Amino acid sequence: MGTIRHITLPSGFVAAGVKCGIKASGREDLAVIACTDDASGALLTTRNQVVGAPVIYCRQVLPKGFGRVRGIVINAGCSNVCTGRAGLKDAAEMARLTAARLGCSPDKVLVASTGVIGHRLPMDKVRIGIAAAAARLGTDLDAEALRAIMTTDTREKSAVVQGRIGKARVTVAGIVKGAGMIAPSMATMISVITTDAAVSPALLHRALRQTAGASYNAITVDSDTSTSDTVLLLASGQAGGPVIRSAGSGEFKKFQAMLNEVCGELARAVVADGEGATKVVRIAVRGARTDREAEIAAKSVANSPLFKCAVHGGDPNWGRIAAALGKSPAKVVPDKLKIAIGGVTIFAGGMGKAFDLKKVEAHLGGADIRVDCDLGLGKGCFTALTCDLSREYITINADYHT
């Protein structure tokens, strides 16, 4: 089998993942992803009011959410959340140790941690892990780096898109971890995206914010926003060509489209790997008064435990969908509302409709489910992604201990 590459495919990036004993499983648990020189960087973090020390540190390093960045060090197995001043010192030390190995200043290195809340990092192990990862940095350890950021994930999640921007052949690649506590707000669990496109830091941040709205921020597994959500986008510029500085340029629009494709694929992969998930559910709301109300309505359905249980059981229960729409702050008029599953209308005009039950049940028996809701009030639209709620989700989280 050949070397698996994704995060280092864009020119100028190296990565490594190692086992340093943070995870009880003994699997990879610390990764370093870096550029061979300072890169444009853009950062998005959780909106949860309880945040981990790494998130606080990253916000201090990039107060505007963008700047020049050399790389990031990530550990899994311990999230370094609610650990006081000592936890902040640990996060800063992780950056300092990594920076020394990369030959840059500590403020050029970001930090992310994921795992159990409320425990100090085993810094003796982390120090050894950083040294080991930095010593192994290269373009042949992408798979190890990805495994090192995983927690309850059951599969590796990556995406790569290549294309031409002007005369340059550009690559955008990304990795993501996340299976539970997924209802992101400005990010996902942990994701790193690399590109060799030349983009100014401020414009890179704009691109990331725009793509997050329709990808990372459009997904939910269990409606719980993590304390550690972090997404970092790094642009080395090593593909060549002039630096993209205008949002109105054709070059930026092409880059945005490539970024959207990568992040969209990663976001769907998170939902598909949701804890206990057996189905991916797409809830498309249109006809809302505004796009924002469409988003609110779609997420209300996506986060409804009753709806998600109905999907898992293959029950075309339009009442649970209508109720989830109606409980949201979005304007809903039952007489104007239409609901369809798998393209078959099951509710309209304020009442359930006669429909082909076998056809709808067959659709619900598949792995990809589509629910369409037309509010009939305007032009607002939004699509949310979620998964079903199974007994396995309860088992996983009932057995999870701090």
Secondary structure by P-SEA (a helix, b strand, c coil): cccccccccccccccccccccccccccccbbbbbcccccbbbbbbbccccccaaaaaaaaacccccccccbbbbbcccccccccaaaaaaaaaaaaaaaaaaccccccbbbbbbcccccccaaaaaaaaaaaaaaacccccaaaaaaaaccccccccbbbbbbbccccbbbbbbcccccccccccccccbbbbbbcccccaaaaaaaaaaaaaacccccccccccccbbbbbbbbccccccccccccccaaaaaaaaaaaaaaaaaaaaaaaacccccbbbbbbbcccccaaaaaaaaaaaaacaaaaaaaaaccccaaaaaaaaaacccccccccbbbbcccccccccccccccaaaaaaaaaaccbbbbbbbccccccbbbbbbbbbcaaaaaaaaaccc
